[in-house]
Amino acid sequence: MFSEHFLSLFTDQEPLDLARQGLVIVLCALCGIGLSRWLRKVFHIATDEQSLVMQIGVKSFARVLSPLLILLLLLAVRPLLARQHHPVTMWEIMVPLMISQVAMRFVFYVLRGIFVKDLTVGALLRLAEKVIAALVWSCVVLYITGMWPDLIDYLDDTVLPLGRHKVSLLTVLQGTVSVLVTLIIALWIGAVLENRLMKMSTMHSSLRTVVGRMAKAVLILIAMLVSLALVGIDLTVLSVFGGALGVGIGLGLQKIASSYVSGFVILLERSMVIGDMVSVDKYFGKVTQINTRYTILEGLDGIESVLPNEMFMANPVQNYSLTHRIVRLSTQVTILYQDDVESVLSIMEQAALGVERVARQNLPQALLMKIGHDGLELELGFWITDPENGRLNVISDVNRAIWQAFKKNQVQLAHPKRDVRIMDVRSFQQSVVASPPANVVNTRTDV
């Protein structure tokens, strides 16, 4: 099935010429691999020295580096051999093979730069890489076997009816490829820009997030317009789509649009940033992500809640770490009347100071809140500087310390006391009949 042209590359050449070409190709491959390893070591040293060279992501570009260097060496050696009248027929096969290898690895590098966030490659991305590799190798095989022109002619002759117009299958494929390529390039540039912004310590985290998201949205919009123009679609038809989209947002997408606008407002006004401990409605936890439509709160029990940004704009929000991270907590106890209040208050304050998480810059303060029916009601207020580690556990530690201090100093806690008198049923009935209360009428008791 090989075309006559590529068959002649092997049949019309002397075995010595083929061996010489093969040796040069092998040497180019070895030199390219060795040079790529040397460059990786140089880049690794540059990373340790905080060089600007590594800031463009060359380390993750290492998989593309080897075939790219081999391709460059092959292209550089080819005119030198041709000038000395040496045959270079095998270059017609090796150059397309190396170009396909570089293209595949570069596409994989771009896709992983867009979709890989935590250094783990998902199953869907691996499947996409396999599909892309199969398509590229199929195109290479068709080119080498000489069937590529026939395939192009077949796709150009195959016409698909689209309304009043007819479009060839080749045009549809070209349009699809152009749209995918422009979108991938836009997403890649947006991801690179967002990563660079997140590493800028001089800019606030919320502002960095807003700029990164807006830049990605603008790049995607530009990519869509460019791809549509490349396909040949008149952009004036988008006016109808824009009007319909506006009506849809005004009627059925109010909540979604409100959440998106609220997300940008939250990021711009910096009322809540990643790492804050907030409480809204019935949810309390640490802000782990602030996206354009929703925010993720991680509770102290590890459960993550996905909340629409509209909730943070429409409801009151308690931010425990907006301007500072110092939070006051309290616990209450009731002691007997005969205990010395001043000494008990001092004991409670000293017990709280023995807990590790209780702040020392704001000392605990014990107060006599109320002289109640059952005893003296006391409250101990103390401060913590790490609300993200939870409130209940530190309150429990303080209560345990107070209990141990009370046991050591023989301080008793008060509890409700009630006197219960059991009367004889018959004497009770006789007393009721003799002098019935105002609220008792015709009382009858069966025993």
ROTOR-870826 format. One line per 8 residues: for each residue x, y, z of N, C-alpha, C. Coordinates in steps of 0.001 Angstrom, whole numbers, plus 500000, padded with zeros to 6 digits. Layout:
// residues N
X,Y,Z,X,Y,Z,X,Y,Z  ...
// end
This chain:
// residues 447
500811,498799,500000,500000,500000,500000,500856,501267,500000  502162,501124,500108,503018,502292,500096,503037,502902,498698  503068,504228,498656,503116,504903,497358,504461,504640,496689  504476,504844,495379,505701,504589,494635,506826,505528,495061  506453,506724,495452,507482,507685,495816,508244,507231,497060  507515,506841,498096,508194,506452,499327,508854,505082,499192  508323,504226,498320,509012,502957,498080,510347,503175,497380  510364,504203,496543,511614,504469,495817,512690,505012,496736
512320,505548,497887,513328,506042,498823,514226,504928,499324  513697,503720,499347,514465,502578,499842,514999,501705,498711  514237,501585,497624,514639,500681,496537,515675,501297,495607  515643,502627,495444,516563,503276,494504,517865,503708,495148  518068,503406,496407,519280,503826,497101,520191,502614,497348  521475,502926,497365,522458,501900,497678,522388,501560,499170  522667,500330,499531,522651,499974,500961,523607,500815,501795  524784,501197,501204,525719,502023,501956,525142,503407,502240
524442,503969,501230,523815,505286,501437,522727,505215,502497  521935,504148,502472,520888,503994,503493,521505,503843,504884  522614,503066,504974,523259,502899,506276,523844,504222,506762  524435,505008,505818,524996,506300,506216,523896,507246,506714  522768,507261,506026,521652,508106,506478,521113,507645,507831  521013,506326,507990,520535,505815,509272,521466,506165,510409  522811,506102,510142,523780,506440,511178,523667,507913,511567  523513,508793,510578,523386,510224,510874,522106,510487,511676
521019,509800,511326,519757,509997,512050,519892,509529,513494  520565,508392,513696,520769,507890,515062,521625,508861,515870  522699,509400,515237,523540,510368,515938,522753,511626,516303  521893,512087,515419,521056,513256,515724,520123,512962,516896  519568,511750,516915,518672,511381,518012,519419,511332,519338  520617,510712,519339,521401,510642,520582,521828,512027,521055  522242,512871,520124,522644,514227,520502,521457,515026,521036  520303,514830,520409,519123,515539,520893,518724,515100,522285
518771,513800,522552,518431,513304,523886,519436,513784,524923  520734,513714,524585,521754,514181,525525,521654,515668,525796  521390,516445,524747,521258,517890,524937,520034,518235,525782  518956,517490,525600,517758,517754,526409,518013,517438,527880  518740,516366,528174,519058,516049,529567,519958,517112,530178  520908,517623,529398,521779,518677,529917,520984,519945,530210  520053,520273,529322,519225,521459,529541,518333,521286,530766  517851,520076,531007,517039,519843,532195,517850,520089,533464
519095,519643,533473,519929,519889,534648,520182,521380,534834  520419,522080,533735,520640,523525,533822,519404,524218,534364  518226,523812,533880,516989,524427,534348,516732,524084,535805  517114,522872,536216,516937,522491,537620,517800,523360,538520  519039,523623,538120,519907,524510,538889,519344,525932,538896  518801,526350,537764,518216,527686,537694,517007,527808,538608  516274,526717,538778,515131,526754,539682,515586,526989,541111  516649,526329,541520,517163,526518,542876,517657,527942,543100
518146,528578,542026,518659,529935,542150,517591,530991,541914  516317,530583,541799,515223,531525,541574,515452,532329,540286  515868,531676,539228,516116,532369,537977,514805,532670,537263  514825,533687,536407,513634,534032,535632,513407,533071,534478  514400,532248,534157,514247,531346,533024,513149,530323,533279  513073,529839,534524,512105,528796,534838,510693,529336,535011  510533,530640,535025,509216,531206,535224,508322,531037,534007  508840,530572,532879,508011,530339,531707,507624,528867,531588
507888,528084,532612,507433,526703,532635,508239,525754,531785  509542,525960,531675,510358,525092,530823,510501,523708,531431  510386,523629,532767,510549,522323,533402,509471,521355,532936  508227,521808,532859,507155,520949,532370,507210,520786,530860  508061,521566,530179,508226,521470,528734,509260,520411,528362  509762,519678,529352,510861,518744,529104,510454,517620,528172  509181,517177,528226,508750,516083,527356,508746,516502,525888  508560,517777,525628,508577,518264,524249,510002,518545,523792
510899,518717,524736,512246,519182,524421,513026,518165,523593  512972,516885,523939,513776,515875,523238,513402,515760,521757  512124,515500,521399,511813,515417,519968,512029,516739,519236  511850,517867,519933,512066,519159,519279,513536,519342,518919  514440,518989,519836,515870,519105,519539,516287,518136,518441  515739,516943,518452,516058,515980,517378,515602,516522,516036  514413,517105,516005,513903,517678,514752,514788,518822,514279  515205,519677,515191,516070,520794,514802,517422,520302,514287
517968,519272,514915,519241,518721,514437,519089,518094,513057  517988,517386,512836,517763,516794,511511,517645,517876,510443  516920,518943,510763,516779,520026,509787,518096,520753,509559  518953,520806,510586,520242,521484,510429,521243,520638,509645  521184,519317,509804,522148,518429,509138,521785,518220,507671  520498,518292,507355,520046,517978,505991,520728,518841,504924  520772,520196,505042,521455,520961,503979,522949,520704,503914  523561,520351,505054,524999,520050,505031,525270,518788,504213
524429,517757,504406,524616,516534,503616,524290,516763,502156  523259,517543,501886,522896,517806,500494,523976,518609,499782  524653,519514,500501,525716,520309,499878,526899,519428,499487  527129,518357,500234,528208,517428,499911,527733,516276,499026  526540,516440,498426,525980,515482,497474,525737,514112,498090  525390,514098,499390,524994,512858,500035,523465,512736,499971  522962,511545,499761,521489,511376,499690,520840,511638,501061  519682,512281,501015,518929,512586,502246,517469,512174,502061
517264,511057,501404,515898,510634,501111,515133,510211,502369  515824,509653,503351,515136,509210,504566,514603,510372,505401  515095,511586,505127,514583,512765,505841,513106,513020,505518  512659,512584,504338,511259,512780,503967,510318,511953,504841  510850,510936,505491,510038,510139,506417,510286,510570,507857  511559,510836,508197,511879,511151,509588,511350,512521,510014  511391,513489,509101,510915,514832,509468,509420,514824,509789  508548,514220,508961,507133,514153,509369,506905,513395,510672
507688,512313,510881,507539,511571,512125,507892,512429,513335  508994,513180,513264,509397,514003,514393,508456,515190,514576  507947,515732,513465,506979,516827,513590,505718,516345,514301  505264,515152,513947,504084,514603,514618,504356,514350,516095  505578,513877,516412,505925,513636,517812,505958,514944,518598  506549,515973,518016,506589,517277,518686,505174,517832,518857  504347,517695,517821,502986,518217,517902,502189,517512,518994  502300,516183,519068,501566,515442,520087,501998,515841,521490
503285,515864,521718,503755,516178,523073,503465,517626,523453  503495,518517,522469,503161,519903,522782,501680,520040,523128  500832,519318,522407,499403,519350,522726,499157,518763,524110  499842,517669,524443,499698,517089,525784,500183,518076,526853  501279,518776,526572,501802,519762,527522,500795,520887,527752  500162,521346,526672,499173,522423,526791,497954,521951,527562  497448,520750,527229,496257,520237,527910,496516,520032,529399  497673,519511,529744,497969,519318,531169,498172,520644,531886
498701,521638,531171,498815,522956,531781,497477,523600,532049  496444,523211,531276,495106,523786,531454,494319,523036,532509  494308,521715,532427,493358,520928,533216,493969,520264,534447  495288,520176,534549,495906,519527,535704,496210,520595,536746  495598,520463,537944,495791,521445,539002,496576,520885,540186  496376,519619,540509,497000,519039,541703,497977,517927,541360  498603,518034,540173,499637,517086,539730,499099,515687,539505  497777,515535,539374,497173,514239,539076,496424,514346,537754
496689,513406,536871,496067,513392,535557,494829,512509,535617  493683,513067,535240,492436,512332,535292,492304,511332,534162  491324,510433,534304,491102,509402,533285,490613,510016,531977  489785,511070,532069,489278,511699,530855,490404,512355,530063  491343,512992,530756,492469,513613,530058,493367,512560,529422  493572,511445,530094,494367,510366,529498,493684,509812,528253  492369,509677,528298,491634,509210,527122,491763,510197,525976  491678,511492,526278,491831,512504,525229,493223,512448,524609
494240,512238,525432,495596,512125,524900,495732,510908,523986  495119,509800,524348,495180,508612,523490,494461,508847,522164  493325,509517,522208,492587,509802,520975,493396,510720,520068  494005,511761,520657,494820,512683,519861,496018,511959,519257  496663,511109,520042,497810,510349,519517,497387,509442,518361  496244,508795,518491,495767,507923,517418,495479,508723,516149  494876,509900,516292,494584,510729,515119,495869,511208,514446  496844,511636,515251,498094,512136,514660,498833,511019,513942
498940,509856,514568,499642,508749,513908,498889,508279,512669  497584,508339,512679,496808,507981,511484,497112,508939,510337  497202,510237,510665,497536,511208,509614,498936,510970,509066  499878,510623,509946,501240,510347,509488,501273,509128,508567  500555,508090,508959,500526,506881,508126,499905,507181,506773  498824,507959,506773,498192,508318,505494,499130,509145,504625  499904,510015,505256,500846,510836,504482,501970,509986,503891  502517,509082,504698,503630,508262,504217,503171,507301,503133
502001,506733,503299,501497,505775,502305,500971,506445,501048  500921,507788,501020,500453,508483,499840,498951,508572,499719  498212,508205,500758,496756,508249,500713,496190,509567,501240  497034,510454,501712,496549,511726,502260,495840,512591,501213  496386,512759,499998,495648,513546,498985,494299,512930,498635  494241,511603,498568,492954,510969,498266,491933,511230,499364  492380,511209,500612,491462,511479,501725,490960,512921,501682  491862,513856,501365,491455,515262,501276,490423,515447,500159
490660,514814,499014,489698,514928,497907,488348,514318,498280  488368,513208,498993,487108,512571,499399,486325,513460,500376  487018,514044,501331,486340,514928,502294,485814,516181,501616  486560,516673,500610,486116,517877,499902,484913,517594,499012  484832,516379,498490,483709,516019,497618,482456,515626,498398  482618,515245,499645,481460,514853,500471,480773,516122,500985  479525,516316,500594,478787,517545,500900,477687,517228,501897  477560,518097,502902,476511,517967,503908,475495,519084,503714
474208,518761,503557,473193,519818,503407,472875,520462,504753  473073,521772,504836,472757,522544,506035,471773,523641,505652  470485,523322,505738,469461,524282,505336,469501,524501,503830  469652,525765,503429,469724,526094,502014,471123,525985,501451  472080,525789,502307,473466,525736,501872,473995,524310,501980  475072,524100,501249,475753,522815,501287,477223,523063,501647  477657,522323,502628,479019,522485,503129,479741,521161,503018  480979,521216,502558,481755,519985,502448,482213,519525,503821
482438,518239,503911,482890,517662,505168,484271,518186,505547  485094,518512,504550,486416,519073,504825,486296,520444,505494  485346,521256,505052,485142,522577,505664,484678,522441,507112  483794,521473,507358,483313,521253,508727,484462,520840,509638  485307,519932,509166,486439,519486,509974,487435,520619,510205  487690,521410,509165,488601,522541,509336,488051,523546,510344  486742,523808,510283,486138,524717,511253,486212,524174,512665  485963,522876,512830,486028,522278,514165,487435,522345,514729
488417,522047,513891,489805,522087,514343,490218,523511,514705  489803,524484,513885,490169,525870,514181,489550,526350,515488  488291,525967,515748,487642,526354,516999,488353,525716,518191  488650,524424,518088,489326,523738,519187,490716,524308,519440  491442,524577,518374,492806,525089,518538,492795,526468,519187  491928,527356,518717,491882,528703,519300,491417,528668,520751  490440,527808,521064,489988,527710,522449,491080,527159,523360  491786,526135,522893,492855,525547,523709,493965,526559,523940
494322,527312,522889,495367,528325,523057,494916,529397,524048  493640,529816,523950,493129,530828,524880,493117,530311,526314  492673,529072,526504,492662,528502,527851,494069,528329,528404  494993,527970,527543,496379,527788,527983,496988,529117,528410  496807,530149,527579,497336,531473,527937,496675,531976,529220  495352,531745,529346,494669,532157,530570,495180,531430,531799  495445,530114,531675,495974,529353,532813,497379,529810,533188  498223,530069,532179,499585,530555,532462,499528,531920,533139
498656,532801,532629,498530,534135,533218,498011,534059,534652  497048,533177,534892,496505,533041,536242,497548,532498,537207  498340,531531,536757,499403,531000,537626,500450,532064,537954  500782,532899,536967,501757,533964,537232,501187,534994,538200  499900,535307,538055,499290,536277,538955,499223,535745,540385  498935,534453,540544,498843,533887,541881,500186,533886,542604  501280,533984,541861,502597,533999,542495,503083,535414,542817  502291,536431,542478,502668,537815,542757,502231,538179,544165
503198,538241,545065,502885,538535,546460,502551,540003,546686  502886,540878,545748,502607,542304,545928,501154,542656,545665  500391,541766,545039,498989,542014,544719,498109,541191,545645  496982,541769,546070,496073,541065,546960,495514,539823,546270  495256,538783,547057,494795,537509,546499,493456,537653,545778  492546,538440,546335,491247,538626,545678,491403,539339,544344  492233,540372,544309,492454,541094,543058,493125,540208,542030  494058,539363,542468,494699,538438,541541,493688,537471,540949
492768,536983,541791,491752,536056,541297,490831,536729,540292  490416,537960,540594,489524,538681,539677,490209,538923,538339  491453,539404,538370,492167,539686,537124,492361,538411,536315  492726,537321,536988,492921,536057,536280,491643,535543,535642  490521,535601,536375,489253,535118,535814,488776,536002,534662  488887,537312,534825,488451,538211,533759,489327,538058,532517  490640,537889,532707,491525,537690,531562,491189,536398,530826  490882,535346,531573,490519,534084,530927,489209,534222,530154
488227,534930,530740,486950,535115,530047,487139,535923,528767  487961,536994,528819,488206,537804,527626,488924,536996,526558  489891,536179,526968,490620,535355,525998,489703,534335,525336  488804,533735,526090,487867,532773,525508,486938,533468,524522  486470,534684,524867,485601,535430,523954,486331,535776,522670  487581,536232,522792,488352,536549,521588,488591,535295,520751  488879,534184,521411,489104,532935,520670,487858,532500,519926  486690,532639,520547,485446,532280,519868,485205,533166,518652
485427,534468,518805,485213,535372,517669,486193,535082,516541  487469,534848,516891,488464,534550,515862,488153,533240,515155  487761,532218,515936,487460,530923,515318,486238,531004,514412  485225,531755,514829,484056,531916,513973,484402,532668,512695  485275,533665,512815,485705,534388,511615,486524,533487,510693  487348,532612,511260,488118,531686,510429,487225,530694,509705  486163,530273,510356,485237,529334,509728,484470,530013,508610  484240,531318,508737,483484,532035,507726,482089,532407,508151
481785,532319,509447,480465,532673,509959,480407,534176,510167  479325,534793,509678,479143,536223,509827,478854,536546,511291  479652,537435,511872,479509,537744,513293,478266,538569,513595  477618,539114,512566,476403,539880,512822,475255,539007,513311  475342,537690,513063,474273,536803,513538,474309,536674,515051  475423,537087,515671,475505,537000,517116,474632,538029,517814  474179,539061,517082,473309,540053,517702,471993,539428,518146  471455,538523,517316,470221,537825,517697,470469,536942,518915
471596,536258,518892,471930,535407,520035,472135,536234,521301  472767,537396,521173,472961,538252,522337,471650,538750,522904  470701,539110,522036,469393,539526,522531,468665,538407,523243  468710,537207,522675,468059,536069,523333,468729,535738,524655  470060,535862,524702,470765,535599,525948,470395,536621,527021  470246,537881,526605,469847,538904,527568,468469,538649,528135  467536,538242,527281,466191,537922,527771,466228,536720,528704  467050,535717,528343,467147,534540,529209,467718,534871,530563
468731,535751,530579,469305,536158,531866,468293,536948,532679  467515,537779,531987,466541,538589,532704,465391,537790,533264  465066,536644,532665,463908,535864,533099,464309,534602,533878  464989,533708,533204,465228,532402,533818,466562,532230,534487  467502,533128,534225,468840,532955,534772,469169,534038,535795  468166,534502,536512,468410,535569,537477,469343,535112,538590  469079,533929,539127,469897,533432,540231,471345,533221,539794  471515,532639,538607,472866,532369,538132,473613,533677,537869
472924,534624,537201,473566,535914,536940,473880,536649,538238  472965,536571,539199,473205,537212,540489,474404,536598,541197  474549,535279,541116,475690,534619,541750,477006,535027,541088  477003,535140,539751,478222,535555,539059,478605,536982,539430  477626,537886,539420,477923,539277,539779,478373,539358,541238  477713,538603,542116,478095,538606,543533,479516,538094,543722  479904,537104,542925,481273,536594,543028,482304,537657,542710  482091,538426,541650,483034,539493,541313,483015,540591,542375
481841,540894,542932,481764,541912,543974,482543,541470,545217  482385,540207,545601,483101,539687,546775,484609,539765,546560  485062,539400,545366,486494,539409,545100,487053,540817,545023  486251,541760,544518,486743,543121,544368,486743,543883,545687  485695,543757,546492,485628,544512,547734,486382,543845,548880  486830,542600,548705,487689,541899,549666,487021,541744,551033  485721,541586,551028,485035,541344,552293,485242,539926,552795  485736,539067,551929,485971,537670,552298,487042,537127,551373
488084,536550,551942,489183,535997,551163,489384,534545,551552  490182,533854,550749,490466,532450,551016,491226,532321,552335  490740,531428,553201,491337,531221,554507,490553,531825,555644  489561,532668,555341,488754,533276,556394,487790,532256,556984  487492,532442,558261,486468,531653,558942,485192,532484,558967  484154,532003,558288,482920,532769,558153,481743,531910,558570  480662,532594,558879,479404,531950,559231,478296,532682,558498  477520,531952,557690,476405,532513,556949,475248,531525,557018
474077,532055,557365,472893,531219,557535,473203,530122,558560  473105,528853,558162,473399,527751,559076,474755,527117,558808  475582,527764,557999,476863,527195,557606,478003,527964,558283  478991,527204,558728,480193,527776,559346,481391,526970,558887  482447,527664,558491,483637,526945,558069,484677,527875,557485  485696,527271,556919,486829,527977,556333,486628,528117,554830  486867,529309,554296,486736,529560,552865,487940,528934,552164  487682,527945,551329,488762,527276,550603,488831,527684,549133
487683,528047,548555,487650,528481,547153,486612,529572,546996  486941,530570,546183,485984,531613,545795,485952,531634,544277  484935,531029,543707,484776,530991,542269,483795,532074,541830  483634,532217,540538,482761,533279,540040,481295,533025,540355  480895,531759,540538,479483,531480,540810,479244,530981,542223  480185,530294,542807,479970,529698,544121,481238,529801,544960  481037,529606,546256,482128,529604,547227,482055,528314,548035  483199,527736,548325,483257,526475,549057,483710,526761,550488
482879,526310,551444,483213,526397,552863,483525,525000,553377  484658,524847,554016,485040,523575,554623,484775,523648,556121  483803,522871,556585,483467,522863,557993,484534,522214,558839  484398,522384,560144,485370,521793,561060,485289,520278,561085  484157,519721,560592,484022,518271,560502,484524,517720,559180  485100,518596,558335,485645,518158,557058,484651,518173,555917  483392,518463,556177,482371,518490,555130,482459,519816,554391  482500,519761,553060,482574,520958,552230,481185,521336,551735
480839,522605,551874,479541,523123,551441,479765,524052,550255  479033,523806,549173,479103,524642,547972,477937,525632,548046  478250,526896,548277,477236,527920,548488,477278,528924,547346  476139,529282,546785,476125,530320,545739,476541,531662,546316  477243,532441,545523,477738,533732,545992,476625,534699,546350  475446,534480,545793,474318,535345,546115,473980,535277,547607  474206,534119,548226,473908,533967,549647,474751,534920,550496  475988,535161,550082,476861,536035,550858,476519,537513,550666
475768,537834,549624,475352,539216,549411,473980,539505,550000  473099,538484,550061,471735,538701,550527,471569,538456,552024  472492,537733,552659,472372,537393,554071,473512,538011,554874  473278,538263,556167,474386,538730,557021,475455,537648,557150  476699,538074,557092,477838,537159,557144,478717,537546,558325  479048,536570,559153,479990,536767,560249,481370,536286,559796  482296,537227,559708,483664,536905,559317,484539,536987,560559  485042,535845,560991,485829,535778,562215,487269,536240,562019
487663,536517,560794,489054,536901,560536,489127,537961,559446  488213,538927,559458,488221,539977,558438,489369,540949,558661  489408,541585,559834,490494,542518,560160,491506,541919,561123  491084,540971,561950,491997,540280,562857,491450,538884,563109  492264,538054,563702,491902,536656,563912,491632,536350,565384  491476,537387,566200,491228,537191,567626,489723,537079,567840  489283,535976,568432,487862,535701,568647,487642,535417,570136  486566,535981,570676,486235,535771,572087,485241,534623,572206
485529,533715,573132,484630,532614,573465,484293,532695,574951  483274,531987,575363,482854,532057,576766,482246,530732,577189  482244,530519,578503,481593,529365,579118,480991,529808,580453  479911,529168,580871,479169,529579,582061,479133,528443,583080  479201,528817,584369,479062,527875,585476,478217,528547,586556  477644,527724,587446,476857,528224,588581,477395,527587,589855  477742,528441,590851,478302,527947,592105,477319,528227,593242  477618,527649,594412,476757,527831,595585,476940,529226,596168
475939,529657,596959,475980,530987,597548,477113,531130,598571  477445,530054,599284,478415,530172,600370,479859,530215,599873  480119,529975,598590,481486,530035,598071,481953,531491,597940  483257,531687,598057,483849,533013,597913,483927,533360,596422  483174,534364,596009,483078,534693,594583,484426,535150,594038  485126,535996,594771,486386,536543,594262,487424,535454,594031  487521,534545,594948,488500,533459,594769,488106,532531,593628  486794,532277,593474,486344,531407,592374,486613,532064,591027
486394,533368,590916,486691,534068,589661,488176,533983,589333  489019,534149,590323,490455,534037,590086,490849,532622,589679  490223,531620,590314,490520,530225,589963,490154,529960,588506  489011,530461,588065,488591,530240,586674,489550,530906,585693  489999,532116,586001,490921,532797,585093,492255,532063,585010  492762,531586,586127,494024,530837,586118,493882,529508,585393  492727,528869,585531,492502,527599,584827,492487,527803,583317  491878,528897,582843,491854,529168,581406,493250,529455,580866
494086,530116,581664,495446,530397,581199,496268,529141,581031  495870,528037,581650,496590,526788,581493,496297,526065,580199  495302,526519,579428,494968,525897,578138,495852,526514,577062  496401,525700,576201,497412,526157,575240,496846,527153,574236  495650,526943,573745,495108,527780,572678,494550,529106,573180  494427,529284,574452,493914,530550,574987,494984,531618,574829  494587,532781,574260,495540,533854,573989,496033,534479,575285  497295,534917,575247,497895,535560,576414,497878,537082,576309
497783,537611,575055,497775,539064,574930,496482,539679,575458  495366,538953,575365,494105,539358,575989,493785,538326,577067  493978,538715,578317,493838,537759,579410,492377,537364,579611  492132,536120,580053,490757,535703,580354,490169,536558,581480  488861,536713,581428,488164,537533,582422,486916,536796,582878  486818,536582,584200,485654,535932,584796,484747,536996,585407  483443,536849,585183,482462,537856,585616,481325,537181,586364  480768,537916,587334,479541,537496,588016,478370,538069,587227
477676,537206,586528,476633,537649,585627,475272,537826,586305  474945,536939,587292,473590,536990,587855,473571,536234,589181  472788,536784,590130,472497,536064,591369,471177,535339,591138  471272,534081,590764,470102,533346,590329,469382,532630,591440  468365,531866,591057,467561,531121,592020,468336,529954,592613  469201,529368,591814,469901,528166,592259,471321,528438,592739  471886,529607,592405,473243,529919,592825,473752,531149,592113  475067,531353,592201,475711,532492,591561,476164,532079,590156
475636,532767,589157,475933,532429,587766,477157,533226,587315  478223,532501,586925,479486,533111,586514,479737,532828,585039  480483,533725,584411,480869,533546,582996,482356,533818,582856  483031,532929,582146,484454,533100,581862,484610,533405,580377  485131,534578,580040,485421,534947,578661,486908,534859,578383  487266,534256,577251,488678,534116,576868,488782,534287,575365  490008,534469,574877,490265,534797,573471,491156,533729,572836  490913,533501,571557,491762,532601,570774,492178,533323,569497
493296,532912,568931,493826,533526,567709,493808,532574,566515  493235,531400,566676,493181,530424,565576,491766,529865,565455  490800,530674,565037,489427,530162,564932,489265,529056,563904  490209,528937,562953,490095,527883,561953,490268,526495,562548  490825,526396,563765,491003,525102,564415,489799,524672,565238  488738,525468,565214,487519,525060,565897,487304,525771,567221  486033,525827,567627,485674,526488,568884,485306,525492,569977  484614,524431,569595,484106,523508,570613,485223,522805,571357
486298,522471,570655,487369,521737,571331,488088,522594,572370  488297,523893,572070,488952,524743,573059,488015,525047,574230  486706,525164,573967,485758,525340,575070,485754,524105,575958  485840,522939,575346,485906,521706,576124,487166,521670,576983  488310,522093,576424,489556,522109,577201,489460,523068,578386  488845,524223,578164,488698,525188,579254,487769,524645,580329  486664,524021,579925,485739,523442,580905,486413,522349,581733  487224,521538,581096,487929,520482,581831,488932,521076,582809
489606,522152,582377,490556,522798,583291,489830,523427,584477  488666,524039,584245,487885,524621,585342,487401,523530,586292  486958,522414,585741,486466,521322,586584,487585,520769,587473  488756,520597,586902,489882,520116,587698,490272,521126,588780  490234,522420,588454,490564,523438,589448,489520,523499,590556  488244,523319,590208,487191,523316,591224,487343,522121,592166  487659,520969,591625,487853,519789,592462,489054,519975,593398  490107,520613,592880,491296,520822,593695,491029,521808,594830
490236,522841,594576,489962,523874,595575,488618,523663,596280  487981,522496,596044,486745,522126,596737,485624,523155,596505  485498,523575,595260,484413,524462,594867,483299,523607,594290  482091,523748,594829,480964,522934,594409,480080,523719,593444  479594,523005,592453,478677,523605,591490,477249,523485,591998  476479,524506,591731,475082,524508,592164,474224,523758,591164  473137,523228,591654,472179,522548,590795,470785,522819,591351  469756,522770,590550,468391,523076,591013,467941,522095,592097
467278,522626,593132,466743,521820,594223,465246,522104,594373  464468,521055,594431,463032,521192,594588,462567,520215,595674  461628,520669,596555,461032,519811,597590,459743,519214,597046  459657,517885,597065,458476,517169,596586,457793,516521,597790  456519,516862,598055,455747,516310,599149,454651,515412,598599  454583,514179,599096,453568,513220,598676,452481,513183,599744  451313,513586,599415,450179,513650,600339,449276,512446,600160  448547,512110,601226,447571,511031,601142,446432,511458,600219
445959,510538,599377,444948,510883,598379,443641,511285,599047  443193,510519,600097,441896,510812,600720,441923,512139,601471  443050,512413,602184,443133,513694,602881,443184,514843,601886  443800,514595,600738,443840,515628,599703,442443,515919,599161  441628,514818,598972,440267,515019,598479,439416,515752,599512  439605,515397,600762,438820,516064,601801,439180,517537,601907  440467,517854,601782,440854,519254,601839,440341,520037,600650  440271,519382,599522,439751,520060,598329,438265,520324,598452
437520,519309,598989,436066,519476,599148,435759,520532,600201  436554,520539,601281,436300,521504,602362,436566,522927,601894  437638,523140,601236,437969,524492,600743,438526,524389,599331  437643,524301,598328,438119,524135,596943,438806,525385,596436  439913,525246,595736,440564,526407,595131,439684,527004,594037  440045,528187,593617,439245,528877,592609,439311,528180,591261  440398,527497,590993,440557,526865,589681,440250,525378,589710  439668,524849,590776,439336,523429,590856,437825,523320,591013
437156,522649,590083,435709,522479,590094,435374,521026,589835  434605,520396,590730,434164,518995,590578,435350,518075,590281  436348,518120,591170,437548,517298,590966,437261,515885,591464  437618,514902,590608,437438,513501,590958,438719,512748,590662  439151,511976,591682,440401,511213,591550,440113,509748,591740  440509,508946,590792,440367,507495,590886,441724,506893,591112  441834,506080,592169,443106,505429,592475,442978,503947,592175
// end
